[in-house]
Amino acid sequence: MFLGTFEARSKDTTEIQGSMTTISSRYLGQLRTEQTHLASGSTFKTDAPTDNHGKGELFSPTDTVCAALSACMITLMGIAANTHKIEITGLQAEVTKIMASDPRRIAEIVVRFYDFPVKLSEKEQIILERAARTCPVALSLHSELVQTISFEWP
C-alpha cells in the first residue's frame, strides 16, 4: 500500500523550489547507504535493521528519523536557552522507536528529556517545552505518527 506522492523532477535536482541540495545519498550495497552533508563533507552510514534483512550494525533509516527529532528538539531548546540565559548544557534525551507493520512504518517516537543541569523555574520549563514541541522535524512528521514527549525536571 503506497501512502505518498512522487513528483517527476528534471535530472538537475540541485535546485528544487528555491532550495539547494544539502545531502547526497549513495547506496553501498548490502542494504547500506552513505549520507554526505554537502556543505561540511561530514558523513554517516545506515544499515537495514535485523528485522528487515539487515545486519543492524549501524543506525537504520528509521533510527535517523528518531535521532533527528530529538536533535532538533534539543537544538531548539538550546536556541531558547541562549536567548533566555538558561543553562542546559549536559541535557540528555532517551529516544524509543516503536514500529508498526502493514505498512511498515514508525508508529510512535517516545522522547524523554532528563539530566537538566540546574533547577529551572516554571517559566523556564515552559519556554524550553514550547521550543522543543515546535521544532521543524516534529512539525514535519506525519500526523498519525505519535510523538510522546516528556521532561524530567530536577
Stockholm file with secondary structure:
# STOCKHOLM 1.0

chainA/1-154         MFLGTFEARSKDTTEIQGSMTTISSRYLGQLRTEQTHLASGSTFKTDAPTDNHGKGELFSPTDTVCAALSACMITLMGIAANTHKIEITGLQAEVTKIMASDPRRIAEIVVRFYDFPVKLSEKEQIILERAARTCPVALSLHSELVQTISFEWP
#=GR chainA/1-154 SS CCCSCCCCCCSCCSEETTEECCEEEEEEETTEEEEEETTTCCEEEEECCGGGTSCCCSCCHHHHHHHHHHHHHHHHHHHHHHHHTCCCTTCEEEEEEEEETTTTEEEEEEEEEECCSSCCCHHHHHHHHHHHHTCHHHHHSCTTSEEEEEECCC
#=GC SS_cons         CCCSCCCCCCSCCSEETTEECCEEEEEEETTEEEEEETTTCCEEEEECCGGGTSCCCSCCHHHHHHHHHHHHHHHHHHHHHHHHTCCCTTCEEEEEEEEETTTTEEEEEEEEEECCSSCCCHHHHHHHHHHHHTCHHHHHSCTTSEEEEEECCC
//
